[in-house]
Amino acid sequence: MTDASATLVRELEALGLERREARWIVDEFAPAGDALFATAVRHAAERRRAGEPLQYILGHWPFRTLDLDVDPRVLIPRPETEELVGVVLRELARSSSATPLIVDLGCGSGAIGLALHSELDDRGVRATVVAVDVSLDALAVARRNALKHQLLRTSFVHSNWFDELDPSLRTHVDVITANPPYVGEGEMTFLDPVLTFEPRGALVSADFDGVVGFADVASIISAAGEWLAPGGLIVCEHGTDHGSAAQEAARHAGLVDVRGERDMAGHDRFLIARQPT
Ligand SMILES: C[S@@+](CC[C@H](N)C(=O)[O-])C[C@H]1O[C@@H](n2cnc3c(N)ncnc32)[C@H](O)[C@@H]1O
């Protein structure tokens, strides 16, 4: 860091920013501390002081091995979703397919599907990924991320969950991944106000069967069996109170090897299940 950029960092700290965030902003907008870019740095600092998430201000954020473009059109990918990718890779290592077909439902920035595409490539596994979202804005960001990382075996479908998927994929999908919205309407009030910067449609889901925020998780799990190949896998992220309802929905849908897994914070977070062989 140059003397000039250190001076800018101190200026942002004096405005109330944490040192770490001040450094990230200066590194992004004026890495050499060039006075020409000081206005951009101060503008970014103002946005941060107004509560906007740092990820949107920087415009990109790491997710596993990828640097993903993110903006207010998409959810900021979360660390627990990085864990979901790890769960899928672990489960896939037990199967023999060298060319799995993966459907990533609610792709947002493309985080899950693109990370799988990239990390499976590194393992010599040539996955085909179909990334689905109901938001055209999200699909535009996900497409940009695919191009940015040259992940060209990922295609994009504008769809309400499975509705617009090519019917010929029925019973041929090896892996379904999903991180659907799972926050209840009423819960938003009690959560971090930073969430108000993210798309509401990426966060909030209706209640289902008396379970708060469970409608989208339920809808995905209940239809998964129609699309999975024999032995195919679903890994779905869900709310911390959704574990037993998600497992019940999976058994009801005829799936087997149904279990839940906790995230690193110890929260019941992932449903894992398979189509019978
Ligand atoms: C929690 S975000 C997850 C984004 C990304 N997969 C991630 O993990 O960072 C949920 C995503 O599901 C999408 N979504 C919400 N309802 C949907 C629906 N009915 N059909 C398809 N996608 C939907 C939202 O637009 C959003 O991009």
The ligand as a Tripos MOL2 file, in Angstrom:
@<TRIPOS>MOLECULE
LIG
   27    29     1     0     0
SMALL
NO_CHARGES

@<TRIPOS>ATOM
      1 C1        -31.6330  -17.2390   -2.0610 C.3       1 LIG1
      2 S1        -31.3940  -16.7280   -3.7350 S.3       1 LIG1
      3 C2        -30.0800  -17.8440   -4.2010 C.3       1 LIG1
      4 C3        -29.1810  -17.3220   -5.2720 C.3       1 LIG1
      5 C4        -27.9470  -18.2090   -5.5330 C.3       1 LIG1
      6 N1        -28.3210  -19.5620   -5.8620 N.3       1 LIG1
      7 C5        -27.0600  -18.2320   -4.2990 C.2       1 LIG1
      8 O1        -27.0600  -19.2370   -3.6040 O.co2     1 LIG1
      9 O2        -26.3880  -17.2270   -4.0450 O.co2     1 LIG1
     10 C6        -32.8260  -17.4270   -4.4780 C.3       1 LIG1
     11 C7        -32.9310  -17.2620   -5.9920 C.3       1 LIG1
     12 O3        -34.1280  -17.9380   -6.4120 O.3       1 LIG1
     13 C8        -34.7820  -17.1600   -7.3860 C.3       1 LIG1
     14 N2        -36.2050  -17.5110   -7.3610 N.ar      1 LIG1
     15 C9        -37.1540  -17.1020   -6.4790 C.ar      1 LIG1
     16 N3        -38.3420  -17.6470   -6.7830 N.ar      1 LIG1
     17 C10       -38.1280  -18.4330   -7.8790 C.ar      1 LIG1
     18 C11       -38.9810  -19.2570   -8.6580 C.ar      1 LIG1
     19 N4        -40.2900  -19.3870   -8.3810 N.pl3     1 LIG1
     20 N5        -38.4460  -19.9180   -9.7050 N.ar      1 LIG1
     21 C12       -37.1130  -19.7880  -10.0090 C.ar      1 LIG1
     22 N6        -36.2640  -19.0080   -9.3110 N.ar      1 LIG1
     23 C13       -36.7630  -18.3400   -8.2470 C.ar      1 LIG1
     24 C14       -34.4960  -15.7230   -6.9840 C.3       1 LIG1
     25 O4        -34.6730  -14.8400   -8.0880 O.3       1 LIG1
     26 C15       -33.0550  -15.8330   -6.4950 C.3       1 LIG1
     27 O5        -32.1390  -15.5890   -7.5200 O.3       1 LIG1
@<TRIPOS>BOND
     1     1     2 1
     2     2     3 1
     3     2    10 1
     4     3     4 1
     5     4     5 1
     6     5     6 1
     7     5     7 1
     8     7     8 2
     9     7     9 1
    10    10    11 1
    11    11    12 1
    12    11    26 1
    13    12    13 1
    14    13    14 1
    15    13    24 1
    16    14    15 ar
    17    14    23 ar
    18    15    16 ar
    19    16    17 ar
    20    17    18 ar
    21    17    23 ar
    22    18    19 1
    23    18    20 ar
    24    20    21 ar
    25    21    22 ar
    26    22    23 ar
    27    24    25 1
    28    24    26 1
    29    26    27 1
@<TRIPOS>SUBSTRUCTURE
     1 LIG1         1 GROUP 0 **** ****
